[in-house]
């Protein structure tokens, strides 16, 4: 039988590759965590709820005023509730009900979509101080 020396080139290469893989995975996880943290820390609350039906503007409503809006589209409907600075769908005629089980939205860019009724509810901020893109 041939003895394998622990310091042979074959075993050192395997150990080095494993260590480098762990370093790469740790660096990627750290980058993902920092990116997610930056998104959470720098998001802004919106001030307007924009509703569109079948691609057409249905209405714009302030997020700071409590309201209940029935959105009709043909035979379908959605009931949008704006309360305490949040917007959510309380009831909908769609068969799957995904839009009514969606959590309330309040931050700029968040949306609730009801595909069967062709309804899109989006939060926007009218604050002009923020840039659209960062170059």
Buried (B, 14 or more C-beta within 10 A) or exposed (E): EEEEEEEEEEEEEEEEEEEEEEEEEEEEEEEEEEEEEEEEEEEEBBBBBBBBBEEEEBEEBEBEEEEEBEBEBEEBBBBBBBBEBBBBBEEBBBEEBBBBEBEBBBEBEBEBBBEBBBBBBBBBBEEEEEEEEEE
